[in-house]
Structure formats: C-alpha cells, structure tokens
Amino acid sequence: MVSRNVGFKIPGAIAFCLAVLGYFFYKDNLRKESKSMEEKNVTISFSGKIDSMYRDYSNHGVTVLMLNNKKRLEFNMYEYSRFQKNDSIVKHKNEDSIHVYRNGTIKSYKY
C-alpha cells in the first residue's frame, strides 16, 4: 500500500476554488456598478462657460472644470486636453454626450 501525501493538495484545491468564486462575484459586482454609473450619468445635466480648469493631483489627476455659474465638474485625467478656458459646455438630461462650443464649432463627446 502506497501512502499519498495529500496534506498540501487539499488546501491548495480549496484556495483555488475560493479564488475562482471570488473572481466571479467580483466580475458580477463590477457589471452592476457600471450600470448604476451609466444611469447616474444620464440623469445629470449642466451648462455654462468654463471659467477655470485644473488637475487635482491629490485625487488621481482628476480634471476639474469651474463654470461661470460656480458649478464644479470633474472628469477623468485624460479629458484635460478636450477643454479650454472660455469654452461653453452643455449636457442635457437623458443624453449621454457632452457638447463643447468653441469659436463657432461644436464638438460632442460621450459622457
């Protein structure tokens, strides 16, 4: 009769199963979170002229726009080059795009 050393195989198998289950729960939660963010973004509306803009490096380089009506908008760090001071920016409720008006031209970006 041959003895088998299964002492390390059982905890390894249990750890692997837990990791796989954790991954699927994380993936499902991520999907639900992105849907709720999309719903939140659709209900937001704003408009105004960009008074100032800067990057908030204490908050992961977030692009912050201050409008002339004292409203503060935050975008991810990659959006900084899309905006300039004195641009007019509009987002209507129930739309998923932002319209930027600059020198008679209109540019639309997905929000």
N, C-alpha and C positions, 0 to 999 in steps of 0.2 A: 504494500500500500504506500503510495507516494503522498506526502503531505504537501499541501499547497499553501503558499504564503499569500493570503488574500487580505491581510491586515491593511495594506495601503490601497488596494484596489477599490474596496467598498467606499471609504471616504472620498476617494477621487471621483468615483462614479456619482456619488451624492452631490459633490460640489459641482460637477459638470451639469447635472440635471437642474440644480438650483440656478446656475448661471444662464442656462437656456431659458428657463421660465422667467427669470428676471429680465432678460432681453426682450421677450415677447410682451411682458407687461409694460416695459419702458416704451417700446415702439407703439403700442396701443395708446398709451397716455400722451405721447408726443403728437399723435394724429389728432386726438381730441383737443389738445391745446391749440394746435394750429388752426383748427376750425373755429374755435371760440375767438381767436385773434382776428381772423378774417371777418367774422360777424361784427366784432367791435370796430374794426377799421371802416366798415361800410356805414355805420351809423354816425361817424364823426363828420362834421362839416366845419369849414373855416374859410376865411378870405381876408386879404389885407395886403399891404405893401411891406416888403422886407425892410425893416429899419436897421437891423444889425444881425450879424451871424458870427458864430464862433464854434470851435470844437471844445467839448467838455472832456478833457483827457482824464479827469477823475471818475468819469462814467464811461469808460471804454471808448473814448473818442467820438462820442455821440455828437452829431451836427445839431446845433441849437439855432433856431431862427426866431428872432424877436420881431413881431409885426408892429405896424404903426398903431394898432388898436390895443397894444400891450399884451397880446396873446403870445404865448411861448410854444413853439412847435419843436419836437425832437424827431430826428431822422437818424438812420444808421450812419456810420462814419464814411461810407462810400458815396453818399449822396451830396457831399460838400461841394463838389465841382459843378453840380447841376444848378445851383442858385447863385445869384449875385445880389448885392445891395441894390435897392430900388426896384427889384422885380415885383410884379404883382402875382400873388399865388392864390388859387381858388380850389377848393374841394367841396363838391356838393354832396349832400346826404344821399345815401343809397347809390353812390357811384364808387368805383374802385380806382379812380385815377385822379391825379393832381394836374391842374393846368397852370403853367407858368407863362406869364405875359412879359415879354422883354422887347422893347423897341419895335413894337408893331407885329412881332411874331409870337406865335403861341406854340408851346411845347407841352406835350402831355406825357406823364409818367405814371406807371402803375403804383398805387399806394400800398 
